[in-house]
Amino acid sequence: MNSTKSRRKIVPSASDNGDTAEKQDLLLLSSAICNGEDLGSFVRKVFASGKPETLLQHLKHFSKSKESEIEDVCRAHYQDFIMAVDDLRSLLSDVDSLKSSLSNSNSKLQNVAVPLLTSLDAFVEAKTKCSNIALAINSLNTCVQIMELCARANFHLSENNFYMALKSLDSIESNFHETPSSTLKRMLEKQIPSIRVHIERKVSKEFGDWLVEIRTVSRNLGQLAIGQASAARQREEELRIKQRQAEEQSRLSLRDCVYALEEEDDDEIDGVVDGSNGGNGISGFDLTPLYRAYHIHQTLGLQDRFKQYYFENRKLQLTSDFQVSSMTPFLESHQTFFAQIAGFFIVEDRVLRTGGGLISKIEVENLWDTAVSKMCSVLEDQFSRMQTANHLLLIKDYVSLLGVTLRRFGYPIDALLDVLSKHRDKYHELLLSDCRKQVAEALSADKFEQMYMKKEYEYSMNVLSFQIQTSNIMPAFPYVAPFSSTVPDCCRIVRSFIEDSVSFMSYGGQLEFYDVVKKYLDRLLIEVLDGALLKVINGSLSGVTQAMQMAANMAVFERACDFFFRHAAQLSGIPLRIVERGRRQFPLIKARDAAEEMLSGLLKQKVDGFLTLIENVNWMADEPPQGGNEYSNEVIIFLETLVSTAQQVLPVQVLKRVLQEVLAHISEMIVGALLAESVKRFNVNSIMGFDVDVRLLEAFAESQSPLLSEADANQLKTGLLESRQMVNLLLSNHPENFLNPVIRERSYYALDYRKVVAISEKLRDQSDRLFGSFGTRGAKQNPKKKSLDTLIKRLKEMN
């Protein structure tokens, strides 16, 4: 058997080992029962042995032994039970006496407390009435306060002071959660939301009106801000001009002059746009409606919704500002287009800085990125259509001013500058095309006659402004210039090109752009001006006078080109010493060479007319002509007339080069006459005549030393070297010295040995005339003749 209580196990003692088996079984059974063990083994054992009666006896014996134990226990505890019952009976009598005592006390208490309870009930009733009256008074006071707040809210609404009205409503809701009057409560529950909706609508309408108004204000604001940037740029240009003048005078060593460059304070100008002067900035630039609407929506708890509403509306406005009208040329509308965008972002910059989080920096940057992308797209499209350089320059200047304006507000403008730089080549190509037309028109209108200037302002405008004067002394008027109208006209075109090029390159993000301006200036001078002059020289000029004027013009252009590069450097902010240190070849050298070549060619044609008189030379004269041959006198008269005329027009160096070309041609013609097939022979007398001719020409060259210089006059004589050395060789007593390299290099270096052979073969002595050999046969040979024959023989062998 199992039991819920633990029992002490009974173990049979070792002393029973000597008992009988029956007693042993009884002890084991008793122990198992006491210990709560399973008796199944005992049952199976007795049934197996066939003696269940023994088990029953043992069980009965065990039961009897336990009954006696129970009787002993009950007998031991019965006395305690009897004593407890006696105690309870004595306690019951005490309770009855206490009950009667309590009943008497209660009766006495009831008799005494009844009057008091009546008084207490009257007091409680009076107190309740007093409390109700106080509650009513408090409720009335609350209602009065609520009505005062309502009246105050109505007053603020009538004065459009919406913030104070909302504060009054908030006070009603926060301070008076429970309204005593149900009617008043229903009224407040109905009117407070209506008032809030009314305020929101009213403020939204004012904000909508502000959105409409700010577009016009933004355009005016942008125009004014860009105008201020333009004025600031103009002041910078004026300061730069003063600085260039100071540098120029310093370069001319005018040390006694002191220059002070005064800078104006731009704070006032900046304040007009930034509003730093204490007002709202530009007239009409008022953000009060916006901030009021934002504040009201903050009070209404609709802050995020208003931010989104503001951003979406401004984004739509910006998108509409991007629309370019197809009915109006972009050249006419570009200022309004860019001014509108500039004003928009000036306003947004102010809102970002003072709006208290109405718009975030990231949102403004996103709007700006969109605007830059659209402006770049519009510029790309419009620039691709433009075919006039001036139009492109006007738009570029305005875009650069836009960039300067918005960069002051922290907006990046690199993308816009990249678009302008991208179209730099196209602009200059259009500018070159315009200049090509203007140069062609200027050249076609020129009659290539010297300019006649009556007044000083004409001299300043046509000469001093391009620094092409040869003297710093003001000439007497009327003044006849050594150049034609082509020079100042083309100088004005080139100067305008330089200024336009610098204007386009300036404020484009590139600080040093002189090399770019110089590159396009070289193209203008070499491709356009030089090409146009070459075309005129090769096709339109007629006569020596026009050719001489063109050559004189080229000399003036050479001085003008120095001015062009200095002017470009000054406008580009490059020191003049750098330009002067890096001087290069005259860019119009082809036209200059062509003009001088043409003039020389025409003069050679004139000279050729006089040189035809060489045919009248007596090649076998008995005596040398005393005053030279007839042709030489005619040529010298022509050259003297030429010099007297040309020195009024041509510069000295040009005149020297032209005269040297003509003298070289005359020398070549003299040698050519000796080589001519029509001349079969000639004698020494005729050569002596040519010697006189060459001496006369050399004397003419020497006579030019007052006009040129002694060195230039000597160089002028070098044009006659070939004829001089040929005559000297033919008149020499030892012509075979030509074979000596040292003597040849010193005295005959200009002679071609083939010409020497051909001419020497024609030289005959007096005794060699026709039929003269019959009278001189057997006479001794002339040593000079022998030397000449030796020279001819040796030269032929060399050939």
HULIN-V618855 format. One line per field, one symbol per residue. ss: DSSP state (H for helix, E for strand, L for the rest). phi: phi as a letter, one per 30 degrees, with the letter a starting at -180 (. if undefined). psi: psi as a letter, one per 40 degrees, with the letter a starting at -180 (. if undefined). A space follows every 10 residues. Layout:
BEGIN
ss->???
phi->???
psi->???
END
This chain:
BEGIN
ss->LLLLLLLLLL LLLHHHHHLL HHHHHHHHHH HHHHHLLLLH HHHHHHHHHL LHHHHHHHHH HHHHHHHHHH HHHHHHHHHH HHHHHHHHHH HHHHHHHHHH HHHHHHHHHH HHHHHHHHHH HHHHHHHHHH HHHHHHHHHH HHHHHHHHHH HHHHHHHHLL LHHHHHHHHH HHHHHLLLLL LHHHHHHHHH HHHHHHHHHH HHHHHHHHHH HHHHHHHHHH HHHHHHHHHH HHHHHHHHHH HHHHHHHHHH HLLLLLLLLL LLLLLLHHHH HHHHLLLLLL LLLLLLLHHH HHHHHHHHHL LLHHHHHHHH HHHHHHHHHH HLLLLLLLLH HHHHHHHHHH HHHHHHHHHH HHHHLLLLLL HHHHHHHHHH HHHHHHHHHH HHHHHLLLHH HHHHHHHHHH HHHHHHHLLL LLLHHHHHHH HHLHHHHHHH HHHHHHHHHH HHHHHLLLLL LEELLHHHHH HHLHHHLLLL LLLLLLLLEE LLLLHHHHHH HHHHHHHHHH HHHHHLLLLL LLLHHHHHHH HHHHHHHHHH HHHHHHHHHL LLHHHHHHHH HHHHHHHHHH HHHHHHHHHH HHLLLHHHHH HLLLLLLLHH HHHHHHHHHH HHHHHHHHHH HHHHHHLLLL LLLLLLLLLH HHHHHHHHHH HHHHHHLLLL LHHHHHHHHH HHHHHHHHHH HHHHHLLLLL LEEHHHHHHH HHHHHHHHHH HHLLLLLLLH HHHHHHHHHH HHHHHHHHHH HLLLHHHHHL HHHHHHHLLL LLHHHHHHHH HHEELHHHLL LLHHHHLLLL LLHHHHHHHH HHHHHHHHL
phi->.cbdcdbddc cddddddcdd dddddddddd dddddiddcd dddddddddi bddddddddd dddddddddd ddddddcddd dddddddddd dddddddddd dddddddddd dddedddddd dddddddddd dddddddddd dddddddddd ddddddddch cddddddddd deddcbdccd cddddddddd dedddddddd dddddddddd dddddddddd dddddddddd dddddddddd dddddddddd ddidddccbb cccddcdddd ddddidcjcc idejdcceed dddddddddd icddddeddd dddddddddd dddcdddced ddcdddeddd dddedddddd dddbdiidbc dddddddddd ddddddddde ddddcdbbdd dddddddddd deddddddci ddbddddddd ddcdddeddd dddddddddd ddddddchbd dcccbddddd dcbddchcdc bdddddcdbc ddbcdedddd dddddddddd ddddddhcjc dcbddddddd dedddddcdd ddddddddbc dbjddddddd ddedddeddd dddedddddd ddiceddddd dcdbdedcdd dddddddddd dddddddedd dddddddddb ddbdddcidd ddddddeddd deddddddcd deddeddddd dddddddddd dddddeddcd aacddddddd ddeddddddd dddddddcad dddddddddc dddddddddd cddbdddedd edddddcbdd ccdddddddd dddbdddcde idddccdidd ddeddddddd edddddddd
psi->iiieiiihih hiieeedeii dddddddddd ddddefihed ddddddddef gddddddddd dddddddddd ddddddeddd dddddddddd dddddddddd dddddddddd ddeddddddd dddddddddd dddddddddd dddddddddd ddddddddef gddddddddd ddddegdhhd hddddddddd dddddddddd dddddddddd dddddddddd dddddddddd dddddddddd dddddddddd defgeehhhh hhhihedddd dddefeeeae bihegheddd ddddddddde efdddddddd dddddddddd dehhhedhid ddeddddddd dddddddddd dddeefedii dddddddddd dddddddddd dddddhehdd dddddddddd ddddddddee hheddddddd ddeddddddd dddddddddd ddddehefih ihhdiddddd decdeefeie iehhiiiihh ieiaeddddd dddddddddd dddddifeeh dheddddddd dddddddcdd dddddddedd ihiddddddd dddddddddd dddddddddd defhiddddd dfiaihdfdd dddddddddd dddddddddd eeeddehhdf idiihdeiid dddddddddd ddddddeedi iddddddddd dddddddddd ddddeiddhd iiaddddddd dddddddddd ddeedddbid dddddddede dddddddddd eiegdeedeh ddddddefee ihdddddddd dehiideeih eeedeeheih ihdddddddd dddddddd.
END
